[in-house]
């Protein structure tokens, strides 16, 4: 089993499949979080969510563009999609989409770290340059002050 290998699934409870490949029928049907007296008997293919009859009639799933079907009709295709993803995880250790996203994030982090290091170096160089200029101006002003001071003194 690969469940213990991943942080997101290591606490999952594993159910054994019957010999014909299906899980035992649940004795408790899932209820709608919004309409708690209604069972989740429908599935919106566009939103990829299970819903109850009230959600379909009064919610955002009642409009055009929402292909709602019974969970019994949707289940075989969703199981097939889940099985495809499961095989990807088992074969490669991670789904390719996750691998690609992880690579992109890693590359972005590297770019940001490089940019931060370059910016930090540039700031340090600019500060050193400004400090050098200020010290030069300080010396020049002190020299002028000394010249003025010695020039106004009258020897006895």
N, C-alpha and C positions, 0 to 999 in steps of 0.2 A: 504494500500500500504506500502511496506517495503522500497521504495526508499528514503523517507526522513530520515530513520534511519541510513543510511550509508553515510559516508563522500564522498565516491567515486560516489554515485548515487544521492545525495540529490539535485543536480542542474539539473537532467534529466527532460526532458519534457515528460509527460505521454500522450500517445495516446490511445483513447478508441478503443476497438475491435468491429468489426461488429458482428452481431448476429451469423454468421457462423464461427467466431473465427479468421478471418484474418484481418490484418490492411488494411486501405485504400491504394490503389495503389498510389505510389509516382508519382507526375507529372514530377519530375526531376530525371533522372537516374544518379547514381554516376559515376564520370569520373576517369580515371587512373591518379594518381599523376605523373607518369613518362611520359606517352603519353597522354597529356591533351585533345586531340581531340578524344580519344577512350573511350568507355564505358566499365565498369567492367561487363563483361558478363560471365566470366569463374571463376572456383574455383579450386585451387590446394589442394587436400586432404592431401598431405604430409606436405605442408607448412602452411596449414590452412589460405590461403589468397585468396582474390578475385583478379582477374587479367583481363587484356584485351587481345585481339587476338595478338597484337604486343609483349606483354610480353611473351606469350606462344611460339611464333615463334622465337624470338630472345633472350629471357632471359633464366634464369637458369631453368625454368619450362619445357623446351622443351626436356630435356634429359630423359634417362630411370629412372624409379622409381618415376616419377611424374604422378600421376593419376589426370588428369585435366578433369573436366566435367562442363557443363553449370551451372550457378548459379541457374537456375530453377530446375535442377535435384538435386543439392546439398542442396538446401534450406530446404526441409522437414526433412532430417536427422539432419542438423545443428539446426533447430528449436527444434527438439526432444531433442538433447543434451543440448541446452540452457534451455529448460523447466525442464530437470532433475536437472541441477545446480540450477535453480531458486527455485525448490521445496526444494532442500537441504538447500538453504539459508533461505527460509521461515520457514522450519521445525525446523532447528537448530539455526538459527540466523547467522551462518557462515558455509561455505562449510567445510567438514571434512578435506580436504587437507590443507586448510588454518589453521584450528585448529591445525592439526599436526605440520605444519611448525611453527606456533606461539609457540606451546609448546616446540619444539626443540630450537627455538631462545631464549625463556625465560630460559630454562635449561642451555644453553650455556652462557648466560649473568650471571646467578647465579654462574656457575663454574668459569668464568673469574673474577667476583667480589671476590669470595672466594680466588682464587689464588692470586689476587692482594693484598688482605688484608694479606694473609700469607706471601707473598714476602716482603711487607712493614714491617711487624713485624720482619721478619728475618734480613732485612737490618738494622733496628734500633738496634736489639740485637748485630749484628756484629760491628756496629759503636761504641756502648757503650763498647764492649769488647776491641776494638782497642784504644779507648780513655783511658780506664783504663790502658792498657799496656803502652801507651805513658806517662801517668802521673807517673807510677811506674818507667819507665826508666828516666824520668826527675828528680825525687827525687834522684835516685841512682847517676846520673851524678852530680847533685848539691852537694850531700854529698861528692863525690870524689873530686870535685873542692874545697870544704871547707877543706877537709883533706889535699890536696896539698897546699893550701894557708896557712894553719896553720902550716904545716910541714916545709915549707921553711922559715917561719918567725923565726928569731933568737931573743930570749928574750934579752933585754938589761941588 
